[in-house]
Amino acid sequence: MMAFLLSKPGRYLLGSLAALALLLGACAYIDHRGYQRAAVVYQARIDKIVGEYKAAEIAETERQAAANNAAKAREAAAIAAMQEANSKLETRIKELADEAAADPDAGKPVLGASSVRRINEVH
């Protein structure tokens, strides 16, 4: 076997095998297609995750806007109810003030029964 490797055809064979090995090594070293394929795969995964986060962000923003709008509607209804109650109270106070002005005992230094009743109605 050693004699064959030292003969002229054996040296050509060894040389061609060495050249082939160097060529394959250079191709493996220089070839970035494997890296590029992996980069494409991982970039697709990253893009998918980023897309899911963006979708979740949009959904959360919409949920917050809906919750805020519902709270504003409840607040507006409560304000309207308070304003109506305030209006009724102011009307009743005006009626009681008119009654007090018409009370024949208005000038006395003590409160009469009708005056106490009017005071107790305002709360």
C-alpha positions in Angstrom: 0.0 0.0 0.0 2.8 2.3 0.9 4.5 1.5 -2.5 1.3 2.6 -4.3 1.1 5.9 -2.4 4.7 6.6 -3.3 4.2 5.8 -7.0 3.3 8.5 -9.5 -0.5 7.6 -9.7 -0.6 7.3 -5.8 0.9 10.8 -5.5 -1.7 12.1 -8.0 -4.4 10.4 -6.0 -3.1 11.9 -2.7 -2.7 15.3 -4.2 -6.2 15.2 -5.7 -7.6 14.0 -2.3 -5.7 16.8 -0.5 -6.9 19.4 -3.0 -10.5 18.1 -2.7 -10.2 18.2 1.1 -8.9 21.8 0.9 -11.6 22.8 -1.5 -14.3 21.3 0.7 -12.8 22.9 3.8 -12.7 26.3 2.0 -16.3 25.8 0.8 -17.4 24.9 4.3 -15.5 27.8 5.8 -16.6 30.4 3.2 -20.2 29.1 2.8 -22.5 31.2 4.8 -25.6 29.7 3.4 -26.1 27.6 6.4 -25.7 30.7 8.6 -28.0 32.6 6.3 -30.6 29.9 6.4 -30.5 29.9 10.2 -30.6 33.7 10.2 -33.7 33.7 8.0 -35.4 31.1 10.3 -34.6 32.9 13.5 -35.6 36.3 12.0 -38.9 34.8 11.0 -39.4 33.6 14.6 -38.4 37.1 15.9 -40.8 38.8 13.5 -43.6 36.5 14.6 -42.9 37.3 18.2 -42.8 41.0 17.5 -46.0 40.8 15.6 -47.7 39.0 18.5 -46.5 41.6 20.9 -47.7 44.4 18.6 -51.1 42.7 18.3 -51.3 42.3 22.1 -50.3 45.9 22.5 -53.1 47.1 20.1 -55.6 44.9 21.9 -54.6 46.2 25.3 -54.8 49.8 24.0 -58.3 49.2 22.6 -59.3 47.5 25.9 -58.1 50.5 27.9 -59.9 52.9 25.6 -63.1 51.0 25.9 -62.7 50.9 29.7 -62.0 54.6 29.8 -65.0 55.4 27.6 -67.3 53.3 29.8 -66.0 55.0 32.9 -66.5 58.4 31.3 -70.1 57.4 30.4 -70.7 56.3 34.0 -69.2 59.5 35.3 -71.4 61.6 33.0 -74.5 59.7 34.2 -73.5 60.3 37.8 -72.9 64.0 37.2 -76.2 64.3 35.5 -78.0 62.6 38.4 -76.1 64.9 40.9 -77.0 68.0 38.9 -80.7 67.0 38.8 -80.6 66.3 42.6 -78.9 69.6 43.1 -81.5 71.4 41.0 -84.4 69.8 43.0 -82.7 70.8 46.2 -82.2 74.3 45.1 -85.8 74.5 44.0 -86.9 73.2 47.4 -84.7 75.7 49.2 -86.2 78.5 47.2 -89.7 77.3 48.0 -88.7 77.1 51.7 -87.2 80.6 51.5 -90.4 81.9 50.0 -92.4 80.2 52.8 -90.0 81.7 55.4 -90.5 85.2 53.9 -94.2 84.7 54.1 -94.2 83.3 57.6 -95.9 85.7 60.0 -93.5 84.7 62.8 -90.4 85.6 60.7 -89.5 88.7 62.9 -89.6 86.9 66.2 -86.3 86.2 68.0 -87.1 82.4 68.5 -87.9 79.8 65.9 -91.4 78.6 65.5 -92.6 75.1 64.6 -92.9 76.0 60.9 -89.4 77.4 60.9 -88.0 74.3 62.5 -89.9 72.1 60.0 -88.4 74.1 57.1 -84.9 73.8 58.5 -85.2 70.1 58.9 -86.4 69.6 55.3 -83.0 70.9 54.0 -80.4 68.2 54.4 
